[in-house]
């Protein structure tokens, strides 16, 4: 079985291209111990003009925003990281790709008081299909309300895509899978719907889209994409405090995320949602989304033009 470590290819690290198997760090790397770091999940899609990264600028800007919240100064420019992400697709001969930029503290020091730490940056890319399975993109997934709450120590932390926050997500996902479900639905400390383990959530009722406020959820780039697409199609979107009962009684529901893309939800806690499969509006948005990322819809080419990897 191929591991993430044992692959052919190249990884960008601190401005240099390393052989995939040589891109290693020390066991006393600070972020490995304390979780202080920020990352992005980015996708490149095949288009008729070669691979193109979807909303590259937005992802890189969010990475810089995350590190600013953490007080980490990236020693590279936005354009340098954009170019490295375009090049990592080309150098690894990928037609489509999942791209992982990450900023982390190195092994220059140890302990919470370490003040000599340097910010390092790595970028890798590999082939990755439907995150939640091809069949689930059509028929929908089953999700379970998690006993793990989405809680952030400071409101600003909800807007940062930080390494340490995902321990909470991994525990929630494992709990859901252990009970036979595909994904977790996380609530906030008030018992209101927050997000999935790594996805934003939308529900549809009477052709109106509803989604939770971002108080305790990541401001997803795919979430923003859906806002744009749905509004341009003439649909109303309402951000509100959402509870589980509203999901049980929804006509349709779906997750959004760079990895998850647009994944229908057919069941919450054993309660069928709508017809128990992908709904018509979800399918419509899903189709439009894939037309955009593959460059087939010329109305939204600005989302891929700067990400072209040729």
C-alpha positions in Angstrom: 0.0 0.0 0.0 1.4 3.4 -1.0 1.8 5.8 1.9 2.0 9.5 1.9 5.7 9.3 2.6 6.7 6.8 -0.1 5.9 8.4 -3.4 7.6 9.7 -6.5 7.5 13.4 -7.1 8.5 16.8 -5.6 7.6 18.9 -2.7 8.3 22.6 -2.3 9.8 23.5 1.1 11.1 26.9 2.1 11.7 28.0 -1.5 13.4 24.8 -2.6 12.2 21.7 -4.5 12.9 18.5 -2.7 12.5 14.9 -3.8 9.2 13.7 -2.3 11.0 11.1 0.0 13.5 13.7 1.2 11.0 16.2 2.4 11.4 15.5 6.1 11.5 17.4 9.4 13.0 16.7 12.8 11.0 14.9 15.5 11.4 18.0 17.8 9.6 20.2 15.3 7.6 22.7 17.4 4.3 22.4 15.5 4.4 18.6 15.8 4.3 19.0 19.6 2.0 22.0 20.1 -0.1 22.2 16.9 0.7 25.8 16.2 0.5 26.1 12.4 -1.9 26.9 9.6 -2.7 25.2 6.3 -4.9 25.2 3.3 -6.7 22.6 1.2 -6.7 23.6 -2.4 -7.8 21.8 -5.6 -6.6 22.0 -9.2 -9.0 20.6 -11.8 -8.5 19.5 -15.4 -9.7 22.0 -18.0 -9.4 22.0 -21.8 -6.4 24.3 -21.4 -4.6 22.2 -18.8 -4.9 22.0 -15.0 -6.1 25.1 -13.2 -6.3 25.8 -9.4 -9.7 26.9 -8.3 -9.8 30.2 -6.4 -6.0 30.2 -5.8 -5.8 33.8 -4.6 -8.6 33.2 -2.1 -6.9 30.2 -0.6 -3.5 31.8 -0.3 -5.0 35.0 1.2 -6.8 32.9 3.8 -3.5 31.2 4.6 -2.0 34.5 5.3 -5.0 35.6 7.3 -4.7 32.4 9.4 -1.1 33.0 10.1 -1.7 36.6 11.0 -4.3 35.5 13.6 -1.7 33.1 15.0 1.1 35.8 15.0 3.2 33.8 12.5 4.9 35.8 9.7 5.2 34.0 6.4 8.7 34.7 5.0 7.4 34.6 1.4 5.0 36.8 -0.6 1.5 35.8 -1.7 2.7 35.6 -5.3 5.6 33.3 -4.4 3.3 30.8 -2.8 0.8 31.1 -5.7 3.6 30.3 -8.1 4.8 27.4 -6.0 1.3 26.0 -6.0 1.0 26.2 -9.8 4.4 24.7 -10.2 3.8 21.8 -7.8 1.0 20.6 -10.1 3.2 20.8 -13.1 6.3 19.2 -11.6 4.3 16.2 -10.4 2.6 15.8 -13.8 -0.9 16.1 -12.4 -4.0 16.8 -14.5 -6.0 17.3 -11.3 -4.7 17.6 -7.8 -5.3 18.2 -4.1 -2.7 20.8 -2.9 -1.6 21.2 0.7 0.3 24.3 1.7 1.2 24.5 5.4 3.1 26.9 7.6 4.7 25.6 10.7 7.3 26.3 13.4 10.5 24.4 13.1 12.9 22.7 15.6 14.7 25.9 16.5 13.3 25.7 20.1 11.0 23.9 22.4 8.4 24.9 25.0 5.6 27.4 25.0 8.0 30.2 25.7 10.3 29.5 22.7 11.1 32.8 21.1 13.6 31.8 18.4 11.2 29.9 16.2 11.2 30.2 12.4 8.1 29.9 10.2 8.6 27.2 7.5 6.4 26.6 4.5 5.8 23.5 2.5 3.6 22.7 -0.5 2.7 19.3 -1.7 0.2 18.0 -4.3 -1.3 14.6 -5.2 -4.2 13.0 -6.9 -7.3 12.8 -4.8 -10.8 12.0 -6.0 -14.1 12.6 -4.3 -13.3 13.0 -0.6 -16.5 11.3 0.6 -16.8 8.9 -2.3 -18.1 9.1 -5.9 -21.3 7.2 -5.1 -22.0 9.6 -2.2 -21.8 12.6 -4.5 -24.9 11.3 -6.2 -26.8 9.5 -3.5 -25.8 11.5 -0.5 -24.2 10.7 2.9 -25.4 9.8 6.3 -24.3 12.1 9.1 -24.5 11.9 12.9 -24.7 14.7 15.5 -21.5 14.7 17.3 -21.0 14.8 21.1 -17.9 16.9 20.4 -18.8 20.6 20.3 -17.1 23.0 17.9 -15.7 25.4 20.5 -13.0 28.1 19.9 -11.2 29.8 22.7 -11.4 33.1 20.9 -13.9 34.2 18.3 -11.1 35.1 15.8 -9.9 31.4 15.9 -13.0 30.3 14.0 -11.7 32.2 11.0 -8.3 30.6 11.0 -7.5 27.2 9.4 -5.1 26.0 12.1 -3.5 22.6 12.6 -4.5 22.1 16.3 -8.2 22.8 15.7 -8.6 19.6 13.7 -8.0 17.3 16.7 -11.6 18.2 17.5 -12.7 17.4 14.0 -10.9 14.0 13.9 -12.5 13.0 17.2 -16.0 13.9 15.9 -15.4 12.1 12.6 -14.2 8.9 14.3 -17.2 8.9 16.6 -19.5 9.2 13.6 -17.8 6.4 11.7 -17.7 4.1 14.7 -21.5 4.4 14.8 -21.8 3.6 11.1 -22.2 7.1 9.7 -20.1 8.8 6.9 -19.6 12.2 8.6 -20.2 14.2 11.8 -22.4 17.3 12.3 -20.8 19.5 15.0 -22.8 21.9 17.2 -21.5 24.9 19.0 -21.4 25.5 22.7 -25.0 26.7 22.6 -26.2 23.5 20.9 -26.7 25.2 17.5 -25.5 23.8 14.2 -21.9 24.8 13.4 -20.4 22.7 10.6 -19.2 19.2 9.7 -15.8 17.9 10.7 -14.3 19.8 7.8 -17.2 21.2 5.8 -19.8 23.9 5.9 -23.5 22.9 5.8 -26.5 24.2 3.9 -30.1 23.2 4.0 -32.9 23.9 1.6 -36.5 24.5 2.6 -39.1 25.8 0.1 -36.4 26.7 -2.4 -34.6 28.9 0.2 -31.0 28.1 1.3 -30.1 28.3 4.9 -26.7 28.1 6.5 -25.3 28.8 10.0 -23.6 32.1 10.9 -19.8 31.9 11.0 -19.5 32.5 14.7 -17.9 29.0 15.3 -17.3 27.8 11.7 -14.6 28.4 9.1 -15.4 30.9 6.4 -15.3 28.3 3.6 -14.3 29.3 0.1 -16.7 26.7 -1.4 -19.3 28.1 0.9 -18.7 31.6 -0.5 -18.8 30.1 -4.0 -22.3 28.7 -3.3 -23.4 32.1 -2.1 -22.4 33.6 -5.4 -23.8 30.8 -7.6 -27.1 30.5 -5.8 -27.7 34.3 -5.7 -26.9 34.6 -9.4 -29.5 31.9 -10.1 -32.0 33.9 -8.2 -32.2 31.9 -5.0 -32.4 33.5 -1.5 -29.7 32.5 1.1 -30.3 33.1 4.8 -27.6 33.0 7.4 -29.2 32.1 10.8 -29.0 30.2 14.0 -29.8 26.6 12.8 -30.9 23.7 14.9 -31.0 20.0 14.2 -34.8 19.9 13.9 -34.6 22.2 10.9 -32.2 19.8 9.2 -34.5 16.9 10.0 -37.4 18.8 8.3 -35.4 20.2 5.4 -36.2 19.4 1.8 -32.5 19.0 1.0 -29.1 19.4 2.7 -25.5 19.4 1.6 -22.0 19.9 2.8 -19.5 22.2 1.0 -15.7 22.3 1.2 -12.7 22.2 -1.1 -12.2 18.5 -0.3 -15.9 17.6 0.0 -16.9 19.9 -2.9 -20.7 19.7 -2.8 -21.8 16.5 -1.1 -25.5 15.8 -0.6 -26.7 14.7 2.8 -29.5 12.1 2.9 -29.8 11.3 6.6 -29.1 12.9 10.0 -29.1 10.7 13.0 -31.2 8.1 11.2 -33.8 10.6 10.1 -34.2 10.8 6.3 -33.9 14.3 4.8 -36.3 15.0 2.0 -36.5 12.2 -0.5 -33.4 10.5 1.0 -31.1 11.2 -1.9 -29.6 14.2 -3.7 -32.3 16.8 -4.2 -32.9 18.8 -7.4 -31.5 22.1 -6.2 -28.4 20.4 -4.8 -27.9 18.7 -8.1 -28.3 22.0 -10.0 -25.7 23.7 -7.8 -23.4 20.7 -7.9 -23.5 20.7 -11.7 -22.9 24.4 -12.0 -20.0 24.1 -9.5 -18.2 21.5 -11.5 -18.8 23.5 -14.7 -17.0 26.4 -13.0 -14.0 24.5 -11.6 -13.4 22.7 -14.9 -13.6 26.0 -16.8 -16.7 25.0 -18.8 -18.8 28.0 -17.5 -17.2 31.1 -19.0 -19.1 33.4 -16.6 -16.8 32.4 -13.7 -13.4 32.1 -15.4 -11.9 34.7 -13.0 -12.0 31.9 -10.4 -9.5 29.8 -12.3 -7.5 32.3 -14.5 -4.8 33.0 -12.0 -4.6 29.3 -11.1 -3.7 28.1 -14.6 -0.8 25.7 -14.3 0.7 26.1 -17.8 
